[in-house]
Amino acid sequence: MAPKKRITMHDHAAEASLFKRRALFTFVCVVVLLSILLTNLYHLQILSYTDYETRSNDNRIRVVPVAPSRGLIYDRHGQLLAENQPFFSLELVPEKVKDISETLQALSSVIPLTAEEQEDFIESLKYHRRFKPLTLKNRLSEEQVALFSVNQHRFPGVSVVAGLKRHYPYNGLMTHALGYVGRINDRDQAALQRSEQWKNYAATKDIGKQGIEKFYENLLHGKPGHLEEEVNNRGRTIRTLKSVAPDPGQDIYLTLDLNLQKKAAELLDGRRGSVVAIDPRDGGILAMLSSPTYDPNLFVHGISSKAYGELLNSRSRPLINRATQGQYAPASTVKPHLALLGLEEKTITAKTRIWDPGFWQIPGVERKYRDWKRWGHGWVDVNSALIDSCDTFFYDLAYKTGVDKIAHFMQPFGFGERTGVDIFEESAGIMPSKDWKRLRYNQPWYIGDTISVGIGQGYWTTTPLQLANATAILANKGRRFTPHLLKSIKDSTSMIDSPIDERAPIELKDPANWDIIKQAMKDTAHKKRFKDTPYTAAMKTGTAQVISVAEGEKYDADAIEEHFRDNALIIAYAPFENPTIVLAVVLENAGWGGANAGPVARALLDEYMLRDTVEPLQ
């Protein structure tokens, strides 16, 4: 076998050069790769550290918002009107439950769930995000909580949640003034997002819906806190890393007098109507009752569709705040203001007398406008016309004055416009004029329209709050305050009084005219309803027609359906010399004002004036 030939390198320099090039190329590649590695490490470790740390913490740390406790509400004497009570509710996260219907059936064997509760829950699911918990049942008892805790392993995605809920200890007594809180809905959420307040409600499910609760939501709600919890890969809490306490809502004190409100509710006894009492020295509202009322606690935990339907469809309209939204013809209660206008315009004087045969006629017109007293009052002046509520005197006064002068004069007293009270539920009422009728109905104004306005009827409507406010201005001889419910705010260290909004006063050409009208109202009170009181008072009653009675026909309450009978009204204030309380009472379909609304006003003023001391103005 022939030996192999050896391969020999003939050019050692070329071989060395080739090796050097390959080694250099390899080195460059290694350097480039190392540079890339180091660059990426720098990017990850330095430049993107915060971002990746946040992502890591998101997997490891859970931020749980903590709801603030809602501020409490007190009356002017410090009696609690709205509080927070602990509660337990059953909640379900839809995406964590495989079969919701089956789960509901199984839950019913542990915690009773009515068919209506289950139907309402299924309906709510249609408008709810599946990854968020949804309340299935509120106000669980301690026994129910214990039963569920034992069986919780059977119901993944279902849990018992503890918290604080609003509670109104006097049920429906203060409903229309306080309002209530309820679950945040889509409309509330949209409003909060527009006002950039939504982040403050991360841990809160409820918000003020009406009354004081809604108007002062920003004060009462507070600011949420949060917990930072370390969790494992299954989402279970390992430990709490950080805790930031929420700022509780501020406590507020109202001008309302609880005892006076209780007395008003006792006197109305569920009858349809309203009572408003104002302190004329600063515009603070002492009582605001609308009857019938409803229990606001029903709305706090979620009212059923059936219960809400009954309230909504009730003929007595308990959901309406009659004190600020009820619109009634003021009837004879505005005769003092009309007489004041007549004196100011010199249409009449304190000594002007007219003959009242029991009716009045427009010159040249056959139709007769009847006085409530069919045989008439004989000769009357402004004092006797107010005491006896002579319609004929005011028919004549309105005819001579004209509706536009009436409307112009009444506007500063607040008729036909909102008072500005610190709740959102308020109507403006109607102060009619020629322009108003043309714009509203595209019809001309007739003399007969003016005659009706002259006795507080026709198109003229007012709310009980407007009526009380106008009376307070009269009692104050033109001094005006915006009616309000907020008295003070409790700060962490002190009480901060709410500023009083005093408006420019009404100034008469002849200030003595105030005294003429006020004296007539005093004479009215002490001739009739207040003749035996140890304090001095002033008043004017009114009886407002709900439907018209044809000329020549006699009003017969027994022959008229109850909802069409006359409304009874009264305005009053005391003490006469330096008023501390002004009242307006309206009783729907109660009949004669003096006989029906009068006793309510007398009892309320007795309640307030005959206490050991009348509260001084702070």
C-alpha positions as CSV (number, residue, x, y, z in Angstrom):
1,M,0.0,0.0,0.0
2,A,1.4,3.3,-1.1
3,P,1.9,5.9,1.7
4,K,-0.4,9.1,1.7
5,K,1.1,12.2,0.4
6,R,1.5,15.0,3.0
7,I,-0.1,18.3,2.2
8,T,2.2,21.1,2.8
9,M,1.5,24.9,3.0
10,H,3.6,26.6,0.6
11,D,2.5,30.2,1.8
12,H,2.7,30.5,5.5
13,A,2.2,34.3,5.4
14,A,-1.1,33.9,3.5
15,E,-2.3,31.4,6.1
16,A,-1.5,33.8,9.0
17,S,-3.2,36.7,7.2
18,L,-6.4,34.6,6.8
19,F,-6.4,33.6,10.4
20,K,-6.0,37.2,11.5
21,R,-9.0,38.3,9.3
22,R,-11.2,35.6,10.7
23,A,-10.2,36.3,14.2
24,L,-10.8,40.0,13.7
25,F,-14.3,39.4,12.2
26,T,-15.2,37.1,15.1
27,F,-14.0,39.7,17.6
28,V,-16.0,42.4,15.9
29,C,-19.1,40.2,16.0
30,V,-18.6,39.5,19.6
31,V,-18.1,43.2,20.4
32,V,-21.2,44.1,18.4
33,L,-23.3,41.4,20.1
34,L,-22.0,42.5,23.5
35,S,-22.8,46.1,22.7
36,I,-26.3,45.1,21.8
37,L,-26.7,43.1,24.9
38,L,-25.3,45.9,27.1
39,T,-27.5,48.5,25.3
40,N,-30.6,46.4,25.9
41,L,-29.6,45.9,29.5
42,Y,-29.2,49.6,29.9
43,H,-32.6,50.2,28.3
44,L,-34.2,47.7,30.6
45,Q,-32.4,48.4,33.8
46,I,-32.1,52.2,33.5
47,L,-34.3,53.8,30.9
48,S,-37.3,51.6,31.3
49,Y,-36.9,50.8,35.0
50,T,-39.9,52.8,36.1
51,D,-42.2,51.3,33.5
52,Y,-41.2,47.7,34.2
53,E,-41.3,48.3,37.9
54,T,-44.9,49.6,37.6
55,R,-45.8,46.5,35.5
56,S,-44.2,44.3,38.0
57,N,-46.0,46.0,40.9
58,D,-49.3,45.8,39.0
59,N,-48.9,42.0,39.1
60,R,-47.7,42.1,42.7
61,I,-49.4,45.1,44.3
62,R,-53.1,45.8,44.3
63,V,-54.5,49.3,45.0
64,V,-57.8,49.1,46.7
65,P,-59.8,52.4,47.0
66,V,-61.3,53.1,50.5
67,A,-64.6,55.0,50.6
68,P,-64.9,58.1,52.8
69,S,-67.7,58.2,55.4
70,R,-70.4,60.6,54.4
71,G,-70.8,63.8,56.4
72,L,-73.7,63.8,59.0
73,I,-76.6,66.2,58.9
74,Y,-78.0,68.0,62.0
75,D,-80.8,70.4,62.7
76,R,-80.2,73.9,64.1
77,H,-80.1,72.5,67.7
78,G,-77.7,69.6,66.9
79,Q,-80.3,66.8,66.6
80,L,-79.1,64.2,64.1
81,L,-81.2,64.0,60.9
82,A,-79.0,61.8,58.6
83,E,-76.5,59.3,59.9
84,N,-74.4,56.4,58.6
85,Q,-75.1,52.8,59.7
86,P,-73.1,49.6,59.1
87,F,-74.6,47.1,56.7
88,F,-73.8,43.8,54.9
89,S,-74.7,43.1,51.3
90,L,-74.4,40.1,49.0
91,E,-72.5,40.9,45.8
92,L,-71.7,38.8,42.7
93,V,-69.1,39.3,40.0
94,P,-70.7,38.1,36.8
95,E,-67.6,37.0,34.9
96,K,-66.5,34.8,37.8
97,V,-69.8,32.8,37.9
98,K,-70.3,30.1,35.3
99,D,-74.1,29.8,35.5
100,I,-75.8,32.7,37.1
101,S,-79.3,31.2,37.2
102,E,-78.1,28.0,38.8
103,T,-76.1,30.1,41.3
104,L,-79.1,32.1,42.2
105,Q,-81.2,29.0,42.8
106,A,-78.5,27.5,45.0
107,L,-78.0,30.7,46.9
108,S,-81.8,30.8,47.7
109,S,-81.3,27.7,49.9
110,V,-78.8,29.6,52.0
111,I,-80.1,33.2,51.9
112,P,-83.7,33.7,51.0
113,L,-84.0,35.5,47.6
114,T,-87.5,36.5,46.4
115,A,-88.5,36.0,42.8
116,E,-88.6,39.8,42.4
117,E,-85.1,40.2,43.8
118,Q,-83.8,37.6,41.3
119,E,-85.7,39.2,38.4
120,D,-84.4,42.7,39.3
121,F,-80.8,41.3,39.5
122,I,-81.1,39.6,36.1
123,E,-82.4,42.9,34.6
124,S,-79.6,44.9,36.1
125,L,-77.0,42.6,34.5
126,K,-78.0,43.9,31.1
127,Y,-76.6,47.3,32.0
128,H,-73.7,46.2,34.1
129,R,-70.0,45.5,33.3
130,R,-69.3,41.8,33.9
131,F,-66.0,42.3,35.7
132,K,-67.5,44.6,38.4
133,P,-69.4,43.4,41.4
134,L,-73.2,43.8,41.4
135,T,-75.3,43.9,44.6
136,L,-77.7,40.9,44.8
137,K,-79.3,41.5,48.2
138,N,-79.0,44.3,50.7
139,R,-79.3,44.5,54.5
140,L,-78.3,41.0,55.4
141,S,-78.8,40.0,59.0
142,E,-75.9,38.7,61.1
143,E,-77.4,35.2,60.9
144,Q,-77.5,35.4,57.1
145,V,-73.9,36.5,57.0
146,A,-72.9,33.6,59.2
147,L,-74.8,31.1,57.1
148,F,-73.2,32.4,53.9
149,S,-69.7,32.4,55.4
150,V,-70.0,28.7,56.1
151,N,-71.1,28.0,52.5
152,Q,-69.0,30.5,50.7
153,H,-66.8,27.8,49.2
154,R,-69.7,26.7,47.1
155,F,-70.2,30.1,45.4
156,P,-67.1,31.4,43.7
157,G,-67.6,35.0,42.6
158,V,-70.1,35.7,45.4
159,S,-69.1,37.5,48.5
160,V,-70.5,39.4,51.5
161,V,-69.4,43.1,51.6
162,A,-69.5,45.3,54.7
163,G,-69.8,49.1,54.6
164,L,-71.7,52.1,55.8
165,K,-75.1,53.2,54.4
166,R,-77.1,56.4,54.8
167,H,-79.9,56.2,57.3
168,Y,-82.6,58.7,58.1
169,P,-83.8,58.1,61.7
170,Y,-87.0,60.2,61.2
171,N,-88.0,58.3,58.1
172,G,-90.3,60.6,56.0
173,L,-90.4,63.6,58.3
174,M,-87.6,65.5,56.6
175,T,-87.6,63.8,53.2
176,H,-88.3,66.7,50.9
177,A,-85.8,69.0,52.6
178,L,-83.0,66.4,53.1
179,G,-83.6,64.4,49.9
180,Y,-81.8,61.0,49.9
181,V,-78.8,59.2,48.5
182,G,-79.0,56.4,45.9
183,R,-76.9,54.3,43.7
184,I,-74.8,56.0,41.1
185,N,-76.3,55.5,37.6
186,D,-75.0,56.2,34.1
187,R,-76.3,59.7,34.2
188,D,-74.6,60.5,37.5
189,Q,-71.4,58.9,36.2
190,A,-71.5,61.1,33.0
191,A,-72.0,64.2,35.1
192,L,-69.2,63.3,37.4
193,Q,-66.9,62.7,34.5
194,R,-67.8,66.1,32.9
195,S,-67.0,67.8,36.2
196,E,-63.8,65.8,36.6
197,Q,-65.0,64.4,39.9
198,W,-65.3,60.7,38.9
199,K,-62.0,59.7,40.5
200,N,-63.4,60.7,43.9
201,Y,-66.1,58.1,43.6
202,A,-63.8,55.1,42.9
203,A,-64.9,53.5,46.2
204,T,-68.4,54.9,46.4
205,K,-71.6,53.5,45.0
206,D,-74.0,56.2,46.2
207,I,-74.5,59.8,45.5
208,G,-77.0,62.5,46.7
209,K,-80.1,62.4,44.5
210,Q,-82.3,65.2,45.9
211,G,-82.6,67.9,48.4
212,I,-79.7,68.9,50.7
213,E,-78.0,65.5,50.0
214,K,-77.7,66.5,46.3
215,F,-77.1,70.3,46.7
216,Y,-74.2,69.9,49.1
217,E,-72.8,66.6,47.7
218,N,-69.3,68.2,47.4
219,L,-69.3,68.9,51.2
220,L,-70.9,65.7,52.3
221,H,-69.0,63.2,50.2
222,G,-65.4,63.6,51.3
223,K,-62.3,62.2,49.5
224,P,-61.4,58.5,49.1
225,G,-58.3,56.9,50.5
226,H,-56.6,53.7,49.4
227,L,-54.8,50.5,50.5
228,E,-51.7,49.1,48.7
229,E,-51.8,45.3,49.1
230,E,-49.2,42.7,48.1
231,V,-50.9,39.8,46.4
232,N,-49.8,36.4,45.1
233,N,-50.4,35.0,41.6
234,R,-53.9,34.0,42.6
235,G,-54.8,37.5,43.8
236,R,-54.9,36.7,47.5
237,T,-53.6,39.3,49.8
238,I,-50.2,38.6,51.5
239,R,-49.8,41.8,53.3
240,T,-50.7,45.5,53.4
241,L,-47.9,47.7,52.2
242,K,-49.4,51.2,52.6
243,S,-52.6,52.7,53.9
244,V,-53.9,56.2,53.1
245,A,-56.9,57.1,55.1
246,P,-59.9,58.8,53.4
247,D,-61.0,62.3,54.3
248,P,-64.5,62.0,55.7
249,G,-67.3,64.3,54.4
250,Q,-68.0,67.4,56.4
251,D,-70.9,67.5,58.9
252,I,-73.5,70.2,58.2
253,Y,-76.0,71.9,60.4
254,L,-79.3,73.1,58.9
255,T,-81.6,75.9,59.9
256,L,-84.5,73.5,60.3
257,D,-86.1,73.0,63.7
258,L,-86.8,69.4,64.2
259,N,-89.5,69.9,66.9
260,L,-91.3,72.5,64.7
261,Q,-91.2,70.1,61.8
262,K,-92.6,67.3,64.0
263,K,-95.5,69.6,65.0
264,A,-96.2,70.5,61.4
265,A,-96.4,66.8,60.5
266,E,-98.6,66.0,63.4
267,L,-101.0,68.8,62.4
268,L,-101.2,67.9,58.8
269,D,-101.6,64.2,59.7
270,G,-101.0,62.9,56.1
271,R,-103.3,65.4,54.5
272,R,-102.2,66.8,51.2
273,G,-100.5,70.2,51.7
274,S,-97.4,72.0,52.8
275,V,-96.0,74.1,55.7
276,V,-93.1,76.5,55.4
277,A,-91.7,78.5,58.3
278,I,-88.9,81.1,57.8
279,D,-86.9,83.2,60.3
280,P,-87.4,86.7,58.7
281,R,-84.2,88.0,60.4
282,D,-81.9,86.0,58.1
283,G,-84.0,83.9,55.7
284,G,-83.3,80.6,57.5
285,I,-86.0,78.0,56.9
286,L,-87.3,76.7,60.2
287,A,-89.7,74.1,58.8
288,M,-90.3,72.7,55.3
289,L,-93.0,70.0,55.2
290,S,-94.6,68.5,52.2
291,S,-97.4,66.0,52.8
292,P,-97.9,63.2,52.1
293,T,-94.3,62.1,52.2
294,Y,-92.3,58.8,51.8
295,D,-89.5,57.0,53.5
296,P,-86.2,57.9,51.9
297,N,-84.5,54.8,53.4
298,L,-86.3,52.8,50.7
299,F,-84.1,54.5,48.0
300,V,-80.9,54.1,49.9
301,H,-80.8,50.3,49.6
302,G,-82.5,50.2,46.2
303,I,-86.3,50.5,45.9
304,S,-88.2,47.8,44.1
305,S,-89.9,48.5,40.8
306,K,-93.3,47.8,42.4
307,A,-92.8,50.1,45.4
308,Y,-91.5,52.9,43.1
309,G,-94.4,52.5,40.7
310,E,-96.8,52.9,43.6
311,L,-95.2,56.1,44.7
312,L,-94.9,57.4,41.1
313,N,-98.5,56.6,40.2
314,S,-100.1,57.7,43.5
315,R,-102.8,60.3,43.0
316,S,-101.5,62.1,46.1
317,R,-98.0,62.6,44.4
318,P,-95.8,62.0,47.5
319,L,-92.6,62.4,45.4
320,I,-93.4,66.1,44.7
321,N,-92.0,68.6,47.2
322,R,-95.1,70.7,47.6
323,A,-93.2,73.3,49.6
324,T,-91.1,74.3,46.6
325,Q,-92.7,72.7,43.6
326,G,-96.4,72.8,44.4
327,Q,-98.0,75.7,42.4
328,Y,-101.2,77.2,43.9
329,A,-103.3,80.2,43.3
330,P,-102.4,82.4,46.3
331,A,-106.0,83.7,46.7
332,S,-106.6,86.3,49.4
333,T,-103.1,85.8,51.0
334,V,-101.7,88.3,48.5
335,K,-104.3,91.0,49.3
336,P,-101.9,92.7,51.7
337,H,-99.4,93.1,48.9
338,L,-102.0,94.3,46.5
339,A,-103.3,96.9,49.1
340,L,-99.7,98.0,49.5
341,L,-99.4,98.5,45.8
342,G,-102.6,100.6,45.8
343,L,-101.3,102.8,48.5
344,E,-97.9,103.3,46.8
345,E,-99.6,104.1,43.5
346,K,-102.1,106.4,45.3
347,T,-104.9,104.5,43.7
348,I,-106.3,104.3,47.2
349,T,-105.4,105.9,50.6
350,A,-105.9,104.7,54.1
351,K,-109.3,106.5,54.2
352,T,-110.6,105.4,50.7
353,R,-114.0,103.8,51.1
354,I,-116.1,101.9,48.5
355,W,-119.6,100.4,48.7
356,D,-119.7,96.6,48.5
357,P,-123.2,95.3,47.6
358,G,-121.9,91.7,47.3
359,F,-120.6,92.1,43.7
360,W,-118.6,94.3,41.4
361,Q,-119.0,95.1,37.7
362,I,-116.7,96.4,35.0
363,P,-118.2,99.8,33.9
364,G,-120.5,99.2,31.0
365,V,-120.4,95.4,31.3
366,E,-123.4,93.4,32.6
367,R,-121.4,90.5,34.2
368,K,-121.2,90.5,38.0
369,Y,-118.0,89.5,39.8
370,R,-119.3,88.1,43.1
371,D,-117.9,88.7,46.6
372,W,-117.5,85.7,48.8
373,K,-120.1,87.4,51.1
374,R,-123.2,87.4,48.9
375,W,-125.0,90.2,50.7
376,G,-121.8,92.3,50.7
377,H,-119.7,94.1,53.3
378,G,-121.3,97.6,53.0
379,W,-118.8,100.5,53.2
380,V,-115.2,99.2,53.4
381,D,-111.7,100.9,53.6
382,V,-108.3,99.2,53.2
383,N,-108.2,98.1,56.9
384,S,-111.7,96.5,56.9
385,A,-111.2,95.1,53.4
386,L,-108.2,93.2,54.6
387,I,-109.8,92.1,57.9
388,D,-112.9,90.8,56.1
389,S,-111.1,89.9,52.9
390,C,-113.6,91.9,50.8
391,D,-113.2,90.7,47.2
392,T,-115.1,93.7,45.8
393,F,-112.6,96.2,47.2
394,F,-109.8,94.3,45.4
395,Y,-111.7,93.8,42.1
396,D,-112.0,97.6,42.0
397,L,-108.3,98.1,43.0
398,A,-107.0,95.7,40.4
399,Y,-109.2,97.3,37.7
400,K,-107.9,100.8,38.5
401,T,-104.2,99.6,38.8
402,G,-103.8,97.3,35.8
403,V,-102.1,93.9,35.6
404,D,-98.7,95.2,34.4
405,K,-98.3,97.5,37.4
406,I,-99.3,94.5,39.6
407,A,-96.7,92.2,38.0
408,H,-94.0,94.9,38.2
409,F,-94.7,95.6,41.9
410,M,-94.8,91.9,42.9
411,Q,-91.6,90.8,41.2
412,P,-89.3,92.2,44.0
413,F,-91.3,90.2,46.5
414,G,-90.3,87.0,44.6
415,F,-93.5,86.1,42.8
416,G,-92.9,84.5,39.4
417,E,-89.3,83.6,40.0
418,R,-87.3,81.0,42.0
419,T,-86.3,82.0,45.5
420,G,-82.8,80.6,45.2
421,V,-83.2,78.2,48.1
422,D,-80.4,75.7,48.4
423,I,-82.2,72.7,46.9
424,F,-82.6,72.0,43.2
425,E,-86.2,71.1,43.3
426,E,-88.0,74.4,42.9
427,S,-90.6,75.9,40.6
428,A,-90.9,79.5,39.6
429,G,-94.7,79.9,39.8
430,I,-96.4,82.4,37.5
431,M,-96.8,86.1,37.9
432,P,-99.0,86.9,34.9
433,S,-98.8,90.0,32.7
434,K,-100.0,91.0,29.2
435,D,-96.6,90.0,27.7
436,W,-96.6,86.7,29.6
437,K,-100.0,85.7,28.2
438,R,-99.1,86.7,24.7
439,L,-95.9,84.7,24.8
440,R,-97.5,81.7,26.6
441,Y,-100.8,81.4,24.8
442,N,-100.6,83.9,21.9
443,Q,-103.7,85.5,23.2
444,P,-104.6,89.1,24.3
445,W,-105.0,90.1,27.9
446,Y,-108.6,90.8,28.9
447,I,-109.9,93.0,31.7
448,G,-111.6,90.0,33.3
449,D,-108.1,88.4,33.6
450,T,-107.0,91.4,35.7
451,I,-110.0,91.2,37.9
452,S,-109.2,87.5,38.8
453,V,-105.5,88.5,39.5
454,G,-106.9,91.1,41.9
455,I,-108.0,88.4,44.3
456,G,-105.0,86.1,43.8
457,Q,-106.8,83.8,41.3
458,G,-106.7,83.3,37.5
459,Y,-103.2,82.7,36.0
460,W,-101.4,83.7,39.2
461,T,-99.7,80.8,40.9
462,T,-97.1,80.6,43.7
463,T,-95.3,78.0,45.8
464,P,-95.7,77.9,49.6
465,L,-92.0,78.9,49.9
466,Q,-92.5,82.0,47.7
467,L,-95.6,82.9,49.8
468,A,-93.7,82.6,53.0
469,N,-90.7,84.6,51.5
470,A,-93.0,87.4,50.3
471,T,-94.7,87.6,53.7
472,A,-91.3,87.8,55.4
473,I,-90.4,90.7,53.2
474,L,-93.6,92.4,54.2
475,A,-93.0,91.7,57.9
476,N,-89.5,93.1,57.5
477,K,-90.8,96.3,55.8
478,G,-88.9,95.5,52.6
479,R,-85.7,93.9,54.0
480,R,-85.0,90.8,51.9
481,F,-83.0,87.6,52.5
482,T,-82.6,84.6,50.2
483,P,-84.3,81.6,51.9
484,H,-81.8,78.9,52.8
485,L,-81.4,75.6,54.7
486,L,-77.7,75.5,55.4
487,K,-76.8,77.1,58.8
488,S,-73.2,76.1,59.3
489,I,-70.4,73.6,58.4
490,K,-68.4,71.7,60.9
491,D,-64.7,72.0,60.1
492,S,-62.1,69.7,61.7
493,T,-61.5,72.4,64.4
494,S,-64.5,74.7,64.4
495,M,-67.9,75.6,63.1
496,I,-68.1,77.8,60.0
497,D,-71.4,79.8,59.6
498,S,-72.9,79.8,56.2
499,P,-72.9,83.4,54.7
500,I,-76.3,85.1,54.7
501,D,-77.4,86.5,51.4
502,E,-79.1,89.8,52.0
503,R,-80.5,91.4,48.9
504,A,-81.2,95.1,48.2
505,P,-84.3,96.1,50.2
506,I,-87.6,97.2,48.7
507,E,-88.0,100.9,49.3
508,L,-91.5,102.5,49.2
509,K,-92.2,106.1,48.2
510,D,-94.0,106.4,51.5
511,P,-92.6,104.0,54.2
512,A,-95.7,104.6,56.4
513,N,-97.6,102.4,54.0
514,W,-95.8,99.4,55.5
515,D,-97.4,100.1,58.8
516,I,-100.9,100.6,57.4
517,I,-100.8,97.0,55.9
518,K,-99.1,95.4,58.8
519,Q,-101.6,96.9,61.3
520,A,-104.5,95.5,59.2
521,M,-102.9,92.1,59.3
522,K,-102.5,92.4,63.1
523,D,-106.1,93.4,63.5
524,T,-107.1,90.4,61.3
525,A,-105.2,88.0,63.6
526,H,-106.4,89.3,66.9
527,K,-110.0,89.7,65.8
528,K,-110.1,86.1,64.9
529,R,-107.6,83.3,65.2
530,F,-105.1,84.9,67.6
531,K,-107.3,87.0,69.8
532,D,-106.4,85.1,73.0
533,T,-102.6,84.6,72.5
534,P,-100.0,86.0,75.0
535,Y,-98.0,87.2,72.0
536,T,-98.9,89.5,69.1
537,A,-99.3,88.1,65.6
538,A,-100.4,89.1,62.1
539,M,-102.1,87.0,59.5
540,K,-104.2,86.7,56.3
541,T,-106.2,83.7,55.2
542,G,-107.1,82.6,51.7
543,T,-109.5,80.2,50.0
544,A,-108.4,79.4,46.4
545,Q,-110.8,77.9,43.8
546,V,-109.4,74.9,42.0
547,I,-112.2,74.9,39.4
548,S,-114.4,77.8,38.3
549,V,-118.0,78.1,39.4
550,A,-120.4,79.6,36.8
551,E,-122.1,82.9,37.4
552,G,-125.3,82.4,39.4
553,E,-124.3,78.9,40.7
554,K,-123.5,78.2,44.3
555,Y,-120.4,76.4,45.4
556,D,-121.3,73.1,47.0
557,A,-118.2,71.2,48.3
558,D,-120.2,68.0,49.0
559,A,-121.3,67.9,45.3
560,I,-117.7,68.3,44.0
561,E,-115.1,65.5,43.7
562,E,-112.6,65.9,46.6
563,H,-109.6,66.8,44.3
564,F,-111.5,69.7,42.9
565,R,-112.5,71.4,46.2
566,D,-111.0,74.7,47.3
567,N,-107.5,75.0,48.7
568,A,-107.1,76.5,52.2
569,L,-104.2,78.9,52.8
570,I,-102.9,81.2,55.5
571,I,-99.9,83.4,56.0
572,A,-98.9,84.6,59.5
573,Y,-96.0,85.9,61.5
574,A,-95.1,86.7,65.2
575,P,-94.3,88.6,67.3
576,F,-95.8,91.6,65.5
577,E,-93.3,94.1,66.8
578,N,-90.1,92.2,65.9
579,P,-91.0,89.0,63.9
580,T,-88.9,85.9,64.5
581,I,-91.1,83.4,62.5
582,V,-93.2,83.7,59.3
583,L,-95.5,80.9,58.2
584,A,-97.2,79.8,55.0
585,V,-99.7,76.9,55.2
586,V,-101.4,75.4,52.2
587,L,-104.0,72.5,52.6
588,E,-105.1,71.1,49.3
589,N,-108.9,70.7,48.8
590,A,-109.5,71.4,52.5
591,G,-112.1,74.2,51.9
592,W,-112.3,77.5,53.8
593,G,-108.8,78.9,54.6
594,G,-109.6,80.4,58.0
595,A,-111.4,77.4,59.3
596,N,-109.0,74.8,58.1
597,A,-105.5,76.3,57.6
598,G,-106.0,78.7,60.5
599,P,-105.8,76.2,63.3
600,V,-102.6,74.8,61.8
601,A,-101.0,78.2,61.8
602,R,-102.1,78.9,65.4
603,A,-100.8,75.7,66.7
604,L,-97.4,76.1,65.0
605,L,-97.0,79.7,66.3
606,D,-97.9,78.5,69.8
607,E,-95.3,75.7,69.5
608,Y,-92.6,78.2,68.5
609,M,-93.6,81.3,70.5
610,L,-94.5,79.6,73.8
611,R,-91.3,77.8,74.3
612,D,-89.2,78.8,77.3
613,T,-87.1,81.1,75.1
614,V,-87.2,82.1,71.5
615,E,-83.8,81.3,69.9
616,P,-81.9,84.5,69.4
617,L,-80.4,85.3,66.0
618,Q,-76.7,84.1,66.0
